[in-house]
Amino acid sequence: MALAGRSTRRGAGTRWLIIGVVITLLVLLIDASLHSRSPGPGQQLAAGAWVDRVLPVVSESNTEGVRLQQLWSGALTMKAPAVSSEMDQLASGAAEAYKTVVSLRPPAQLAGAAGLLEACLLARSQAVASLQGVFRQALSEPGVSAASASDVQTAGNDLRVSDQAYHLFVSSLPRLGVGMPPSVWLSDPGPYQPPSAQVFLASLHNAGSSSPVHQVTIYAVSTTPSPVSNQGGVQVLPDAKAITVTIVVADTGNQNESNLTVTASISPSAGTSSAKDFVNLVPGQAHTILNLGPLNPPQGTLVTLTVTVTPPAGSQTPAATKTISFSMPAPPPPSTTTSVPPTTVKSGH
């Protein structure tokens, strides 16, 4: 019995030893997992110190983002030197924010997050520098080039990237007990679209003139149905009994424009040949007329669509005109079938 008891105790001791080893390994794994998720006290202090130095930079960047949004809506009522000064300050501030964050050497565990914040601020700095050049050109030179509108669109794309980089920056921060504020510079992408940018820049130039400027511009004309191809400058539309026209017209002068008649007409026509609408505009305003019509073009021939904006009689505003050539393929000829008369079989006698 003594031998049996000793063997039993030995087996029990071995099992408890194995259980103890397993528990120890589990504790070590859990502890390692916790340490990988949360920095140690020293690391947490270093990370917290870096975040404390970054917070004022982010706050100032948020303020500059709001100022840029306000400039889009208020520049047309400002004097040209004030617009230039505001853009210069925004460009300088955005560049300084990037330089400041780059100079703050982050602790090792925040290297990835810091890189995302640097990318965010670099994109904002580049976007504002591009806008600074575009605004300066618009204020000093008449006319708006397609390149200027494209530069504005590129700046908007940079700001979209910057907002995404900031979101990733906040998501990648370890748990430090300190929350970073939201930061969005592209809350409204509308001003950065080429048609809107062209209207704004043309209006910005004329707003700085001390004399009255009456100017109305047609920025876009499109048809429904839309063209399926373009052959030598002629739009090819699908077969349809009628079309409608969508028109974007804008006041790019510095005076209000009232009782403007917007006419869409086609020549030749196979029915209704014209349609009209009436608009009032203030400087810098673009208005979209949706689906003006219907108009009835003939098929199988070249058709000219003419859009005209006509001011009331006695107005100093010159009329604006835009034309588009299009065609609709002629319908296929009706199919013809040849009938064969039945053969009469004569019975023999």
Secondary structure as GFF3:
##gff-version 3
##sequence-region A 1 349
A	DSSP	alpha_helix	2	37	.	.	.	ID=ss1
A	DSSP	alpha_helix	41	74	.	.	.	ID=ss2
A	DSSP	three_ten_helix	75	77	.	.	.	ID=ss3
A	DSSP	alpha_helix	80	103	.	.	.	ID=ss4
A	DSSP	three_ten_helix	108	110	.	.	.	ID=ss5
A	DSSP	alpha_helix	111	140	.	.	.	ID=ss6
A	DSSP	alpha_helix	146	172	.	.	.	ID=ss7
A	DSSP	three_ten_helix	190	192	.	.	.	ID=ss8
A	DSSP	alpha_helix	194	207	.	.	.	ID=ss9
A	DSSP	beta_strand	216	224	.	.	.	ID=ss10
A	DSSP	beta_strand	229	231	.	.	.	ID=ss11
A	DSSP	beta_strand	234	236	.	.	.	ID=ss12
A	DSSP	beta_strand	243	251	.	.	.	ID=ss13
A	DSSP	beta_strand	257	267	.	.	.	ID=ss14
A	DSSP	beta_strand	274	281	.	.	.	ID=ss15
A	DSSP	beta_strand	286	295	.	.	.	ID=ss16
A	DSSP	beta_strand	302	310	.	.	.	ID=ss17
A	DSSP	beta_strand	320	327	.	.	.	ID=ss18
###
